[in-house]
Amino acid sequence: MGGIACRAVRGIGALVAAALVVLGPAVVPAGAAPALPVDAPVPPPPDARALAALDPEPHPLPGVQSRVPCVRPARGGVIPGAPWGQQRLRFTDAWRFTRGAGQTVAVIDTGVSPHPRLAGRLVDGGDFVGRAGGLLDCDGHGTLVAGIIAAAPDPATGFVGVAPDARVLSIRQSSLTVSTTSPDGTAGTGGGNVDTLAEAIVRATRLGATVINVSEAACVPAAGAGPALAPLRAAVRAAVDADVVVVAAAGNAGSGACTQGADGQGAGQVVAPAWFGDDVLSVGYTRRDGLPSPLSLRGPWVSLSAPGSEIVSLDPAGPGVVDTVAPIGADRSVPIEGTSFAAPYVSGVVALVRARYPGLDARQVMARVTASADRPGGAPASGGAHDDAVGAGTVDPVAAVADVRPDEFTGDGPVSVSPAGAGRVDLSDGRDAHSGSRTVALAGSAAAMALLGGTGLIVLVARRARRSR
């Protein structure tokens, strides 16, 4: 976990050894400028045989045993208020439409600790590391991710998850706190690989997840990526075909085998699951200044971005919230940062969109979220070249639920729009609300009622609100 960054999952075999990162500390050499990968290969078609070979029933890793103690409770520190990312995204304004009720977001990670802010909405999805189940989070990473997605409001700070009425399905798939012993006697530090990640995705799909969050990344040489990643590729496609939206971190430079420098993103590397293009919403991360972090891996597969620095979320070892965590093996706490924590912002927004527009399938939801993103410089997401750092731009929760898209209308009106105001909350205190976005939310309801008559107006208002921000 990196400063604290995205999680890397260990790979299998020589090709992907130490590759699957629950994205760890990311360090860029001084003066190294992030560059873009050149001639990135296209992932091969999914292999049905690779999918059939997966075992989606939870099972422990070979020879797994505890290696180091679990993450400690947070020490001291005062969090002054709601985090900047929450204020910047204004997702509380989107709650005039929905808070994500009826959606199940699978967090495939290090497990999620039972926390008061997730009470009644946290489900054990199983354990692919040991036998403890999905509600053990020794690393602390998965609880942070889940909090960003769905935490109930914390009255002391104002911190809240994007979709506080959504359920969280926790599947424990990786951990740096364990050691393993393979059948040939080879010892390993940390548990989780691309095959168990694929199995966890299949399991989440079978358990009814509508969104899957993967804050992990496997950076592997492009030359052999197709065969090495075939099970993961097949599992992701199967999820999308089953109407599940998969959201994945784009990866952090310095985590596991993931590199990025003046010569490009490593020597012919690809990052999975982000590499799987149209089957995944891949998320890079931005800082408070609105610029992409130099640690956020670039690539043609990056779909969009979200805040990923100075993160606040649920304490993995206590009842409160934290803005620092002591990584496994470290003797001091560090700020929480990385694409691991940008991805759950997008997963939360997807849950809001799915609750608001139940008639849209997974690919339509993905298209809505990217098309409504706040493009750098205010340009519409549909125009201009792809930005390999931030994709279509920064996720915009209000526009994602309020914009009216003509391609989603049928002869009978908009595609299955849920009742406006379902799950709404009172925003009269305006703590996180901007007047512009509140106008968008109200206009969105009117436009939906007026069908195509209000389309031009609402799109114009929404885009003006994003530019003015």
N, C-alpha and C positions, 0 to 999 in steps of 0.2 A: 504494500500500500504506500502510496507515495506521498510525497510531500503534501498530503496523502493522495496518491493518484489512482490510475485505473488498474484493474486487476488482470494479471497475466496468467493464463491457464497453461499448465505444463503440457507439452506436446508428447507424442508417442514416437519412438524410433529415433534414429539419428537425424532425420530431416527436420522434425519439429520439436526436438528436445528443448525443454525450457522455454517453449514458445507461448503457450496459452497464459496470458498475463492477466491476473487480477490487478489491474495496472499499477505497477509499483513505482518507486521513486524515479522521476524523469529528470535527467540532467542533460542540457545541451552545452557543448564546449563553448567557451567564451569566443565570441566573434563568429560563430557558425550561423549562417543564414539558412533558414528552412527553404528547401527547394522542392519542386514537384517531381514526382516519378515520371519517367519518360517511357512511352510505349508500353503502358501497363497491359498485361495480358487479360483476355476475357475469360471468366471462369467457364469451365466445361459444363455441359448440360447435367442435370442431376442424374445419378445412377440409382435406379430402383433396387438393384441388388445390394448396394451399400446401405440403403434404408432398411431393407428387410433383415439385414444382419445385426441391427441395433437391438439392444435389450433395454426397453424403457422402464423396467421394474427396478426400483432402487437396490443398489448392491454396494458393499464396501470395496474400496481399492485393495489390491493384493498386499497383504502384510502391513496394513495401516496401523499406526499407533501414534499417540500423542508425542510431540517433539518438544514443544515449548508451552508455557502457560498461555491461557486465553488473554485477550485484551483486558487492560485494567480500567476501572472507572475513571472518568475524567476528573482532573484536578482543577479546582478554583476557576478563575477567569470569569469575566463579566461580558455577556453578549448584549450589546446596547439596544438591539431591536431587530426587526425583520431584516433578513439578509438582502443585500443590494440586488441579487439576482431575482428574488421574489418581487421586489419593488419594480425592477426594470421590466419584467415580463407582465406584470399586472394581471396575473391569472385569476385573482379574486374577482375581477370585473366579469370574467367569463362565467362566474357562478350564477349570474342572472339567468343563464340558460341551463346549466347543469353543474353538479359537483362530482359527476362520474359514477353515480349509483347504477348498479347492475353490471358493472364491468369488473373483470378479474384480471389483474396484472400479475403475471408470473415474474418473480425476481429470481433468476438463475444466478447464484452467487455463492457466498460463503455461509449462507443461512441468514435468517433474520431473528433477532432476539425478541421475545414477547415484550412489548412496550406499551405503557398506558395510552399512548397516542395512536396505537394501532388496535386497541382492544375491540374484540368482536368482529374484526375484519381481517385477521391474520390466519392463514390456513397452512398446515404442514403438508408440503407436497412431496416429501421424501428426501433421502440422503444418498448421494452417490460417492461420498467420501468415506464415511464410517457407518455406524448404526445408531447415531444419536437422533437422527431426524432433521427436518428442515428448520426447526425452531431453535437450533443451537448456532450461535455466531461467534466462534472463538476469535475470528480475525477482526470483526467489527465493520467490515466493508459492506456486507449485504444490508445491515440495518441502516447505515447511512443512505444507501440507495433507496431502500423502501420508504424511509422518512420523506425524502424529496418527492416521491411519487404520491404518497397517500396519508401522511401524518395528519391527525386532527390538530386544530390550532393550539399552540402553546401560549397561554395567557401572559406568561412572564416576558416573552420576547416578541410575540406576534408571528413567530415562525409557523408555517403550515405547509402541508403538501399540496401539490397541484390539484389532485383529485381526492379530496378527503372522504368521499363516500364510496370510493372503490375498494374492492377487496384485494389483498395481497396474498398470492400463492407462493410460498417460499420453498425453493428447491435448493438444497445444499449440494454444490457441485465441485467446489474447490476450497482449498485451505492451505495456508503457509505454515500452520501450526502442527502439521503431521509429517511423519516420514512413512515411506512405503518400501516394500521389498518385492520386486518382480519375481515371477516364477523361476527365472534363471539366476536369482540371487542378487541381482543388481539393486543397490539401495538408492533411494531418491529422497530429496527434501522437498516437501510440499506435495499436494495431491490435486489431481484434476487434469484432464487432457481433452483434446479435441473430440475424441470419441464419446467420453462421458458428457461433454457439453451437448453433443448431438443427441445422445440418449435423453438428456434432461429436457431438451426442446421437444422431442417426441412426447415425453411424459406430460409436459405442460399443455401441449395441444390436446392430448387425450383427456386431461382433467378439466378442460373447458376454459382455458385462458383465452381472453380476447386480445390481450397484448402480452408480449414477452419482452422483458428487459434483459439484455446481456451486456453487463459492464465488464466485459473481458475481451481480450484481443489476442489472436495468434498471428505473429509475424513470421512468415516462412519464405524461403527462397521461391521465387516465381517458377523456376524451372521444374520443380516437382510438386507444385502446390495442388494441382488437380487431383492426383491420386491420394495425396496425404490428407486432403480436406474433403474427399468425396463423401464420407458419412455426414459431415456437418453441412455440406452443400445440399445433400438430399433432405436432411431434416428440416432445414430452413425452408426449402421449396414446399415440402409437405405441409408445414405450418401455414404458409401463405395460401396454399390451395385449400386448406381447411378454414380459411377466413380468419386467420390470426395475423396481427401486425407484429413484426419482429423489429425491435429497436436495438441497435448495437453501438457501443462506443467505437470511435474511430481509432483509438489507440494513442499512447503517449510515447514520445521519444525518450529512450533511456529505460523503458520498462521491458524486462526480459530481453528478447532479441530485437526489439523494435528500435530502429535507428532513423535519424533524420539529420541531414547536414547540408553543406554547400553543394555537394554532388548529387543531392536528391535523397529520396527516402530509402536509405540503405542500398545495397547492391542487388537490385532486382527483386525486392521484397514485395509481397502482397500482405494485406491485413484481413483476417477473417474473424467474424462473419461479415465485416464491412465490405469486403471484396465482392460479395454476391449481388451487388448492384441493385437492380429493381426489386429484388426480393427483400431488401432490408432498408430501414431508415438508419443511416449511419451518421453519427453525431460528433462533430468537432466541438472544441470549447473556446469561449471568449473570456476576456478579463473585464474588470470593471470599466476600463477605458473603451470598451466596445470592440477592441481589436482581437484577432485570433491569437491565442498563446503560441509562442514558438515551440512549445512542447506538444501541441496538438498535431498529430500526424496528418499530412496532406495526402490527397489522392483524388482521382477522378470518381471514386466511389463515395466520397463524402456527400451526404444528402443535404444537411443543414447543420446549424450550430446552436448552442445554448450556453448560458453562463456556467463556468466550471472552476472558478477561483473564489477564494474566501467563502467557502461553503459552510453553511450551518445545517445541521440535521440532528436526528435523534441520537442520544447517547447509547452506544451499543451495550454498555455495562451499567446503566443506571436509568432513572426515570425522567431525566431532563433532556436538554439539548446541548450540543457541543459545536465548537468551531475549530477544534484541534483534536487530534487523536495520536496516541503513541503507537507507531507501527510495530509490528512483531519484531522483537529483538532489539528495539531501540529503548534508550533510557530517558527520552524526552518526547514531548508532544510536538507535532508539526501541523501547519495549516492543512486543511483538506482541499485538494485540488486535483483536477484531471478530467479526462473525457468520461471516466466512470460516473461522474456526478453531473455532467451535462446530459448524458443519455436519459436519466430518469426524469428530467424536466420534460423531455420530448415524450417519454412514455406516458407521463401524466396528462399531457395535452392530447395524446391519442385517445386516452380513456375518456376525456371530456368530449371529444369529437364523436367517438363511438356511441356514447350515451345520448348525445344530441341528435345524431343522424343514424339511427339503427338500420336504416335501409341501405347504407353504403357498405360495400364489401371492403376487404382489407386493402386492395390496391387503390380503390377510390379514396379511402381514408388517407392513405399515404400521399396521394396526389393532392388532396386538400391541404394537408399539413405543410407540404413543401411549397405549394403555390401561394399560400398565405404568408410565407415567411417574410420577414423584414429584410429586404435586399440591401446590401451595403450601398450607401449613397442614395437610398430611396428608390432605386430603379425597381420596376416590377420583377418578380421572380422569374417570369416567363421570358424576360428579355435579357440579351447579353450573354456572354460566355459563362460557362460554369466556373465557379471559384473553388479551387481545390482545397482551400483552407476552411471555408464556411458553407460550401455547397450553394443552396438557394438563398442563404442568409440566416438570420436568427429567428428561431421559432417565435411565432406571435399567437399566443393562446386566444386573445380576443378575436382577432381576425379569423382564426381557424374555426371558431364556432359561430361567428356572426356574418362573415362574408357570404354572399349569395353567388353561387357559381351556376351560370346558365346551363352548363353541360350536365348538371345534376337534376335538371327539371325534366319531367315527362309531360305528356299531354294533360295529366291530371294534377300537375303541380310539383312541388319539390319532393324528392325521394324521401319518404318516411321521416319527416322531421318530428321529433318528440315535442310535447307541449312546451311552449316557451315558459320559462320561470320554474320548471321542475327542479326541485332542489335548490331554489334560490335562497340567498342570504341577504340580510340588510347591509347595504354598503353606505349607509347614510353618514358613517363617521369618516369615510373617505381616506382611511389610513393608507391603503395601497392603491387607491383608485385615482385615475386621472380623468378629468372631465371629458377629454376627447374619447377615451375608450369607453366610458360609460355611455356616451352618445351612440357609439357604434353598437353597443349591446342592445340598447333600446330600439335603435333603428333596425337592427337585425330582426327583432320580433315583428316589427311592422312590415318589413319587406317580405318575410315569410308568409304573413297573412295576406299580403297583397299580391303574392305570387310574382310573376314576371314584371308587374308594373313598377316595383320598387328596385329592380335589380341594379340599374345604372346608378341610382342614388346611393345605395348601401355600399357598393364597391368603391365609389368615389370617396365616401366618408371614411371608410375603413383605411383606404390608402393614404388619405390626407392625415389621419390620426397617426399612422405609422411614420410618415415623413416628419411630422411635427415633433415626434418624440426624439 
